[in-house]
Amino acid sequence: MVQAFCVKCKTKREIKNPKQVTLKNNRPAVKGTCSVCGTTVFRIGKM
């Protein structure tokens, strides 16, 4: 269960379909969609 801040809902939500990505500076991050509204959410850090 990975959570990220949803800008549209203005609260922390669970990430639906989380994918591990790497930023330009080789930091790990998680990208996915909000489980409630479907907006793209992003979180820096490992899954």
N, CA, C and O atoms as a CHARMM CRD file, in Angstrom:
* protein
*
  188
    1    1 MET  N      0.83700  -1.17800   0.00000 PROA 1      0.00000
    2    1 MET  CA     0.00000   0.00000   0.00000 PROA 1      0.00000
    3    1 MET  C      0.88900   1.25200   0.00000 PROA 1      0.00000
    4    1 MET  O      1.46000   1.61500   1.02800 PROA 1      0.00000
    5    2 VAL  N      0.99600   1.88800  -1.13400 PROA 2      0.00000
    6    2 VAL  CA     1.79600   3.09600  -1.28200 PROA 2      0.00000
    7    2 VAL  C      0.85200   4.28500  -1.38600 PROA 2      0.00000
    8    2 VAL  O     -0.13000   4.23800  -2.12700 PROA 2      0.00000
    9    3 GLN  N      1.14400   5.34500  -0.64900 PROA 3      0.00000
   10    3 GLN  CA     0.29600   6.52700  -0.66900 PROA 3      0.00000
   11    3 GLN  C      1.05900   7.72300  -1.21000 PROA 3      0.00000
   12    3 GLN  O      2.27900   7.81100  -1.07000 PROA 3      0.00000
   13    4 ALA  N      0.33600   8.63600  -1.82400 PROA 4      0.00000
   14    4 ALA  CA     0.89200   9.88400  -2.32200 PROA 4      0.00000
   15    4 ALA  C     -0.16700  10.96600  -2.17100 PROA 4      0.00000
   16    4 ALA  O     -1.35200  10.66700  -2.02500 PROA 4      0.00000
   17    5 PHE  N      0.26500  12.22600  -2.20700 PROA 5      0.00000
   18    5 PHE  CA    -0.66300  13.34900  -2.06400 PROA 5      0.00000
   19    5 PHE  C     -1.33000  13.63200  -3.40000 PROA 5      0.00000
   20    5 PHE  O     -0.64700  13.86800  -4.39700 PROA 5      0.00000
   21    6 CYS  N     -2.65400  13.61100  -3.42900 PROA 6      0.00000
   22    6 CYS  CA    -3.42200  13.92600  -4.63300 PROA 6      0.00000
   23    6 CYS  C     -3.77300  15.41000  -4.58600 PROA 6      0.00000
   24    6 CYS  O     -4.40000  15.87200  -3.63300 PROA 6      0.00000
   25    7 VAL  N     -3.37400  16.15100  -5.60400 PROA 7      0.00000
   26    7 VAL  CA    -3.61100  17.59300  -5.64700 PROA 7      0.00000
   27    7 VAL  C     -5.09300  17.89100  -5.86300 PROA 7      0.00000
   28    7 VAL  O     -5.60700  18.88500  -5.34900 PROA 7      0.00000
   29    8 LYS  N     -5.77200  17.04700  -6.61000 PROA 8      0.00000
   30    8 LYS  CA    -7.18500  17.26600  -6.88700 PROA 8      0.00000
   31    8 LYS  C     -8.05600  16.98700  -5.65000 PROA 8      0.00000
   32    8 LYS  O     -8.96200  17.76200  -5.34300 PROA 8      0.00000
   33    9 CYS  N     -7.78100  15.88900  -4.94900 PROA 9      0.00000
   34    9 CYS  CA    -8.53300  15.53100  -3.74100 PROA 9      0.00000
   35    9 CYS  C     -8.04600  16.30200  -2.51100 PROA 9      0.00000
   36    9 CYS  O     -8.76900  16.40500  -1.52000 PROA 9      0.00000
   37   10 LYS  N     -6.83200  16.84100  -2.56900 PROA 10     0.00000
   38   10 LYS  CA    -6.18900  17.56400  -1.47100 PROA 10     0.00000
   39   10 LYS  C     -6.03300  16.71700  -0.21700 PROA 10     0.00000
   40   10 LYS  O     -6.22300  17.20000   0.89900 PROA 10     0.00000
   41   11 THR  N     -5.68200  15.44000  -0.41400 PROA 11     0.00000
   42   11 THR  CA    -5.42300  14.53500   0.69600 PROA 11     0.00000
   43   11 THR  C     -4.53500  13.39000   0.21200 PROA 11     0.00000
   44   11 THR  O     -4.33000  13.22700  -0.99100 PROA 11     0.00000
   45   12 LYS  N     -4.00700  12.59700   1.14800 PROA 12     0.00000
   46   12 LYS  CA    -3.20300  11.44000   0.76600 PROA 12     0.00000
   47   12 LYS  C     -4.12600  10.32400   0.31900 PROA 12     0.00000
   48   12 LYS  O     -5.11900  10.01700   0.97800 PROA 12     0.00000
   49   13 ARG  N     -3.78700   9.72600  -0.80300 PROA 13     0.00000
   50   13 ARG  CA    -4.58400   8.61800  -1.34300 PROA 13     0.00000
   51   13 ARG  C     -3.66400   7.46000  -1.71100 PROA 13     0.00000
   52   13 ARG  O     -2.46300   7.64300  -1.91000 PROA 13     0.00000
   53   14 GLU  N     -4.24200   6.27300  -1.79800 PROA 14     0.00000
   54   14 GLU  CA    -3.48400   5.11100  -2.22500 PROA 14     0.00000
   55   14 GLU  C     -3.22000   5.19900  -3.72900 PROA 14     0.00000
   56   14 GLU  O     -4.08000   5.63300  -4.49600 PROA 14     0.00000
   57   15 ILE  N     -2.02300   4.78200  -4.13800 PROA 15     0.00000
   58   15 ILE  CA    -1.65700   4.82400  -5.55700 PROA 15     0.00000
   59   15 ILE  C     -2.16500   3.56500  -6.24800 PROA 15     0.00000
   60   15 ILE  O     -1.90000   2.44700  -5.80700 PROA 15     0.00000
   61   16 LYS  N     -2.89800   3.76500  -7.33600 PROA 16     0.00000
   62   16 LYS  CA    -3.41400   2.66800  -8.14900 PROA 16     0.00000
   63   16 LYS  C     -2.42300   2.44300  -9.29100 PROA 16     0.00000
   64   16 LYS  O     -1.98100   3.41000  -9.91300 PROA 16     0.00000
   65   17 ASN  N     -2.06800   1.20700  -9.57800 PROA 17     0.00000
   66   17 ASN  CA    -1.09100   0.83700 -10.60600 PROA 17     0.00000
   67   17 ASN  C      0.25200   1.54700 -10.40500 PROA 17     0.00000
   68   17 ASN  O      0.71500   2.25000 -11.30300 PROA 17     0.00000
   69   18 PRO  N      0.88600   1.36900  -9.23000 PROA 18     0.00000
   70   18 PRO  CA     2.16400   2.05600  -8.99300 PROA 18     0.00000
   71   18 PRO  C      3.28800   1.47700  -9.85300 PROA 18     0.00000
   72   18 PRO  O      3.37900   0.26600 -10.05000 PROA 18     0.00000
   73   19 LYS  N      4.13600   2.36700 -10.35800 PROA 19     0.00000
   74   19 LYS  CA     5.29300   1.96500 -11.15000 PROA 19     0.00000
   75   19 LYS  C      6.53300   2.62100 -10.57400 PROA 19     0.00000
   76   19 LYS  O      6.52500   3.81300 -10.26500 PROA 19     0.00000
   77   20 GLN  N      7.59800   1.84500 -10.42800 PROA 20     0.00000
   78   20 GLN  CA     8.87000   2.37000  -9.94400 PROA 20     0.00000
   79   20 GLN  C      9.56800   3.08700 -11.09200 PROA 20     0.00000
   80   20 GLN  O      9.76200   2.49900 -12.15600 PROA 20     0.00000
   81   21 VAL  N      9.94800   4.34500 -10.89600 PROA 21     0.00000
   82   21 VAL  CA    10.66200   5.12100 -11.90600 PROA 21     0.00000
   83   21 VAL  C     11.92300   5.70300 -11.27000 PROA 21     0.00000
   84   21 VAL  O     12.04500   5.75300 -10.04600 PROA 21     0.00000
   85   22 THR  N     12.85900   6.14200 -12.11200 PROA 22     0.00000
   86   22 THR  CA    14.08700   6.75800 -11.63900 PROA 22     0.00000
   87   22 THR  C     14.18200   8.16800 -12.20400 PROA 22     0.00000
   88   22 THR  O     13.99100   8.37900 -13.40200 PROA 22     0.00000
   89   23 LEU  N     14.47800   9.13300 -11.33800 PROA 23     0.00000
   90   23 LEU  CA    14.61400  10.51600 -11.76000 PROA 23     0.00000
   91   23 LEU  C     15.97400  10.73400 -12.43100 PROA 23     0.00000
   92   23 LEU  O     16.82500   9.84400 -12.42000 PROA 23     0.00000
   93   24 LYS  N     16.17300  11.91600 -13.01000 PROA 24     0.00000
   94   24 LYS  CA    17.43100  12.23200 -13.69400 PROA 24     0.00000
   95   24 LYS  C     18.63900  12.11300 -12.77700 PROA 24     0.00000
   96   24 LYS  O     19.72400  11.72700 -13.21300 PROA 24     0.00000
   97   25 ASN  N     18.44600  12.44700 -11.50600 PROA 25     0.00000
   98   25 ASN  CA    19.55700  12.38000 -10.55700 PROA 25     0.00000
   99   25 ASN  C     19.65100  11.01900  -9.86100 PROA 25     0.00000
  100   25 ASN  O     20.24100  10.91100  -8.78600 PROA 25     0.00000
  101   26 ASN  N     19.07400   9.99000 -10.46900 PROA 26     0.00000
  102   26 ASN  CA    19.10800   8.59600 -10.00300 PROA 26     0.00000
  103   26 ASN  C     18.39300   8.35300  -8.67500 PROA 26     0.00000
  104   26 ASN  O     18.67800   7.37000  -7.99200 PROA 26     0.00000
  105   27 ARG  N     17.48000   9.22600  -8.30800 PROA 27     0.00000
  106   27 ARG  CA    16.66500   8.98700  -7.11300 PROA 27     0.00000
  107   27 ARG  C     15.45100   8.15400  -7.49800 PROA 27     0.00000
  108   27 ARG  O     14.87300   8.36500  -8.56400 PROA 27     0.00000
  109   28 PRO  N     15.05200   7.20100  -6.64200 PROA 28     0.00000
  110   28 PRO  CA    13.86400   6.39200  -6.93800 PROA 28     0.00000
  111   28 PRO  C     12.58500   7.18100  -6.68500 PROA 28     0.00000
  112   28 PRO  O     12.54800   8.06200  -5.82700 PROA 28     0.00000
  113   29 ALA  N     11.53500   6.85600  -7.44300 PROA 29     0.00000
  114   29 ALA  CA    10.23500   7.49800  -7.27800 PROA 29     0.00000
  115   29 ALA  C      9.14100   6.52000  -7.68500 PROA 29     0.00000
  116   29 ALA  O      9.40600   5.50400  -8.32700 PROA 29     0.00000
  117   30 VAL  N      7.91900   6.83700  -7.30500 PROA 30     0.00000
  118   30 VAL  CA     6.75300   6.00900  -7.63900 PROA 30     0.00000
  119   30 VAL  C      5.74400   6.88100  -8.35800 PROA 30     0.00000
  120   30 VAL  O      5.44000   7.98700  -7.91100 PROA 30     0.00000
  121   31 LYS  N      5.22100   6.38400  -9.47700 PROA 31     0.00000
  122   31 LYS  CA     4.24500   7.11400 -10.26700 PROA 31     0.00000
  123   31 LYS  C      3.03000   6.22000 -10.48100 PROA 31     0.00000
  124   31 LYS  O      3.16700   5.01500 -10.68900 PROA 31     0.00000
  125   32 GLY  N      1.84300   6.81700 -10.43000 PROA 32     0.00000
  126   32 GLY  CA     0.62000   6.05100 -10.63500 PROA 32     0.00000
  127   32 GLY  C     -0.57700   6.97900 -10.72900 PROA 32     0.00000
  128   32 GLY  O     -0.44000   8.15500 -11.06500 PROA 32     0.00000
  129   33 THR  N     -1.76000   6.43600 -10.42600 PROA 33     0.00000
  130   33 THR  CA    -2.97800   7.23000 -10.47600 PROA 33     0.00000
  131   33 THR  C     -3.68400   7.17900  -9.12600 PROA 33     0.00000
  132   33 THR  O     -3.53400   6.22500  -8.36400 PROA 33     0.00000
  133   34 CYS  N     -4.45500   8.22500  -8.84700 PROA 34     0.00000
  134   34 CYS  CA    -5.24200   8.29500  -7.61800 PROA 34     0.00000
  135   34 CYS  C     -6.34200   7.23200  -7.67300 PROA 34     0.00000
  136   34 CYS  O     -6.99100   7.04800  -8.70200 PROA 34     0.00000
  137   35 SER  N     -6.53900   6.54200  -6.55400 PROA 35     0.00000
  138   35 SER  CA    -7.54300   5.47200  -6.52800 PROA 35     0.00000
  139   35 SER  C     -8.97000   6.00900  -6.52800 PROA 35     0.00000
  140   35 SER  O     -9.90200   5.25100  -6.79700 PROA 35     0.00000
  141   36 VAL  N     -9.17000   7.30300  -6.23300 PROA 36     0.00000
  142   36 VAL  CA   -10.51500   7.87800  -6.16200 PROA 36     0.00000
  143   36 VAL  C    -10.86900   8.64800  -7.43400 PROA 36     0.00000
  144   36 VAL  O    -11.89100   8.37000  -8.06100 PROA 36     0.00000
  145   37 CYS  N    -10.01700   9.62800  -7.82400 PROA 37     0.00000
  146   37 CYS  CA   -10.38100  10.51400  -8.93800 PROA 37     0.00000
  147   37 CYS  C     -9.65300  10.18300 -10.24500 PROA 37     0.00000
  148   37 CYS  O    -10.06600  10.65000 -11.30700 PROA 37     0.00000
  149   38 GLY  N     -8.58500   9.39100 -10.19000 PROA 38     0.00000
  150   38 GLY  CA    -7.88600   8.99300 -11.41400 PROA 38     0.00000
  151   38 GLY  C     -6.81100   9.95900 -11.87500 PROA 38     0.00000
  152   38 GLY  O     -6.24600   9.76500 -12.95200 PROA 38     0.00000
  153   39 THR  N     -6.50300  11.00100 -11.09600 PROA 39     0.00000
  154   39 THR  CA    -5.46100  11.95500 -11.44300 PROA 39     0.00000
  155   39 THR  C     -4.09200  11.29700 -11.24700 PROA 39     0.00000
  156   39 THR  O     -3.93300  10.43800 -10.37900 PROA 39     0.00000
  157   40 THR  N     -3.11200  11.69900 -12.05000 PROA 40     0.00000
  158   40 THR  CA    -1.76100  11.17100 -11.90100 PROA 40     0.00000
  159   40 THR  C     -1.14300  11.68000 -10.60100 PROA 40     0.00000
  160   40 THR  O     -1.16900  12.87900 -10.32300 PROA 40     0.00000
  161   41 VAL  N     -0.58600  10.76400  -9.80600 PROA 41     0.00000
  162   41 VAL  CA     0.07700  11.13900  -8.55700 PROA 41     0.00000
  163   41 VAL  C      1.52300  10.65600  -8.61900 PROA 41     0.00000
  164   41 VAL  O      1.84700   9.72600  -9.35800 PROA 41     0.00000
  165   42 PHE  N      2.39000  11.30400  -7.83200 PROA 42     0.00000
  166   42 PHE  CA     3.81500  11.07000  -7.89200 PROA 42     0.00000
  167   42 PHE  C      4.38900  11.17500  -6.49000 PROA 42     0.00000
  168   42 PHE  O      4.00500  12.04900  -5.71300 PROA 42     0.00000
  169   43 ARG  N      5.31500  10.27100  -6.17500 PROA 43     0.00000
  170   43 ARG  CA     5.94900  10.31000  -4.86100 PROA 43     0.00000
  171   43 ARG  C      7.42100   9.96300  -5.00600 PROA 43     0.00000
  172   43 ARG  O      7.76700   8.97500  -5.65400 PROA 43     0.00000
  173   44 ILE  N      8.29000  10.76800  -4.40600 PROA 44     0.00000
  174   44 ILE  CA     9.71500  10.47800  -4.42000 PROA 44     0.00000
  175   44 ILE  C     10.00100   9.49900  -3.29700 PROA 44     0.00000
  176   44 ILE  O      9.57700   9.70700  -2.16000 PROA 44     0.00000
  177   45 GLY  N     10.72600   8.42300  -3.61700 PROA 45     0.00000
  178   45 GLY  CA    11.05500   7.38500  -2.64700 PROA 45     0.00000
  179   45 GLY  C     10.73300   6.02300  -3.21600 PROA 45     0.00000
  180   45 GLY  O     10.06700   5.90300  -4.24400 PROA 45     0.00000
  181   46 LYS  N     11.21800   4.98800  -2.53000 PROA 46     0.00000
  182   46 LYS  CA    10.98200   3.61500  -2.98800 PROA 46     0.00000
  183   46 LYS  C      9.57000   3.15800  -2.66500 PROA 46     0.00000
  184   46 LYS  O      8.89000   3.75100  -1.82700 PROA 46     0.00000
  185   47 MET  N      9.13300   2.08800  -3.34400 PROA 47     0.00000
  186   47 MET  CA     7.80000   1.51800  -3.10600 PROA 47     0.00000
  187   47 MET  C      7.72800   0.82100  -1.77800 PROA 47     0.00000
  188   47 MET  O      6.68000   0.28500  -1.41800 PROA 47     0.00000
